[in-house]
Amino acid sequence: MDSLDTKIIEMLQDDGRASNAGIARHVGVSEGTVRRRLKRLIQEDFIRVTAALDPAKMGYASEALIGVQVDPDKVERVAEDLAALKEISWVSVTTGSYDIFAWAAMQTAEKLGIFLRTKIGTIPGVRRTETFVNLSVKKRGYGVTV
């Protein structure tokens, strides 16, 4: 990855719908160059093109970060089980007080409580959870800056 790839990625992070022609004009190369670079960046898994929803606008009023403590020999399995749940959009195995953090969005706080008890709480190996409910989101990013 070089500085041209970085410029292309930065433009797409600002506007995911930017056209190849618009990117090419902005960075000073041909549209074909941008098309080839994007194809390579996608094929080599540097970037992934997705549509990111705003949970609040979709009717999910209760978003939460869930810290999960797990039996030491079950961390990977629990992380995989959490990742398989459609209500969870992000899972990370971590160090510190919690073995795993997961991000979930529900329509209501009541549904979040039911989800915690009936889905997360029943996964074998989960010892304890602590849920941090969002009061408001000040920044929603979908990647690292390059």
C-alpha positions in Angstrom: 0.0 0.0 0.0 1.4 3.4 -1.0 0.4 7.0 -0.7 -2.0 6.8 -3.6 -3.9 3.9 -2.0 -4.0 5.9 1.2 -5.5 8.9 -0.6 -8.1 6.7 -2.3 -9.1 5.2 1.1 -9.3 8.6 2.8 -11.7 9.8 0.1 -13.9 6.8 0.5 -13.9 7.2 4.2 -15.2 10.7 3.7 -17.7 9.7 1.1 -18.3 6.0 0.5 -20.2 6.8 -2.6 -17.4 8.7 -4.3 -17.1 7.8 -7.9 -13.9 6.4 -9.4 -13.9 9.4 -11.8 -14.2 11.8 -8.9 -11.5 10.1 -6.9 -9.2 10.1 -10.0 -9.7 13.8 -10.6 -9.0 14.6 -6.9 -5.8 12.5 -6.7 -4.6 13.3 -10.2 -4.6 9.8 -11.8 -6.8 8.1 -14.4 -10.1 6.5 -13.6 -8.6 3.1 -14.7 -5.8 3.5 -12.1 -8.4 4.1 -9.3 -10.5 1.1 -10.5 -7.5 -1.2 -10.5 -6.3 0.1 -7.1 -9.7 -0.4 -5.5 -10.0 -3.9 -7.0 -6.7 -4.8 -5.4 -7.5 -3.2 -2.1 -10.7 -5.1 -1.9 -9.2 -8.5 -3.1 -6.4 -8.2 -0.6 -8.8 -7.4 2.3 -7.4 -3.9 3.0 -10.9 -2.5 2.6 -14.4 -3.8 2.7 -17.3 -2.0 1.0 -20.4 -2.1 3.2 -23.5 0.0 4.0 -23.4 1.1 7.6 -26.7 1.8 9.3 -27.4 4.3 12.0 -29.1 2.1 14.7 -31.1 5.1 16.1 -32.6 6.0 12.8 -33.6 2.3 12.3 -35.6 2.3 15.5 -32.9 0.8 17.8 -33.1 3.2 20.7 -31.0 1.1 23.1 -27.3 0.6 22.1 -24.9 -1.0 24.6 -21.3 -2.1 25.0 -21.3 -5.4 26.8 -18.3 -6.5 28.8 -18.1 -10.3 29.2 -16.1 -12.4 31.6 -15.5 -15.9 30.4 -14.1 -19.2 31.6 -10.4 -19.0 30.4 -10.7 -22.1 28.2 -13.8 -20.9 26.5 -12.9 -17.4 25.3 -12.6 -18.2 21.6 -15.8 -20.2 21.6 -17.8 -17.6 23.4 -16.5 -14.9 21.1 -17.6 -16.9 18.1 -21.0 -17.5 19.6 -21.4 -13.8 20.3 -20.3 -12.9 16.8 -23.0 -15.2 15.4 -25.8 -13.3 17.1 -27.6 -10.9 14.7 -28.1 -8.3 17.4 -24.4 -7.9 17.9 -22.4 -5.9 15.4 -18.9 -5.9 16.8 -17.0 -8.4 19.0 -13.4 -8.1 20.3 -11.4 -10.4 22.5 -9.5 -8.2 25.0 -7.2 -8.0 28.0 -8.2 -6.5 31.4 -11.2 -7.1 33.5 -13.3 -8.4 30.6 -12.3 -11.1 28.2 -14.6 -9.9 25.5 -16.5 -6.7 24.5 -19.5 -6.8 22.3 -21.7 -4.0 20.8 -25.4 -4.6 20.6 -28.4 -2.5 19.5 -32.1 -3.2 20.5 -35.4 -1.4 20.0 -35.9 -0.9 23.8 -34.1 -1.3 27.1 -36.5 -4.0 28.0 -35.5 -6.0 24.8 -31.8 -5.4 25.7 -32.5 -7.0 29.2 -34.2 -10.0 27.6 -31.4 -10.4 25.1 -28.8 -10.3 27.9 -30.6 -12.9 30.0 -31.8 -15.3 27.3 -29.0 -15.2 24.7 -25.8 -14.0 26.2 -26.4 -15.4 29.7 -27.1 -18.8 28.3 -23.8 -19.2 26.3 -21.7 -21.9 28.0 -18.6 -20.3 29.5 -20.1 -16.9 30.2 -19.4 -16.1 33.9 -20.5 -12.5 34.2 -21.5 -9.5 32.0 -21.6 -5.8 32.6 -23.6 -3.6 30.3 -22.8 0.0 29.5 -25.8 1.6 27.9 -25.2 4.5 25.6 -26.8 7.8 26.6 -25.8 9.4 23.3 -23.3 8.8 20.4 -21.0 11.7 19.7 -19.0 10.0 17.0 -19.6 6.9 14.9 -16.6 5.8 13.0 -16.2 2.7 10.9 -12.5 2.3 10.5 -9.1 3.6 11.3 -7.5 6.6 9.7 -4.7 5.9 7.3 
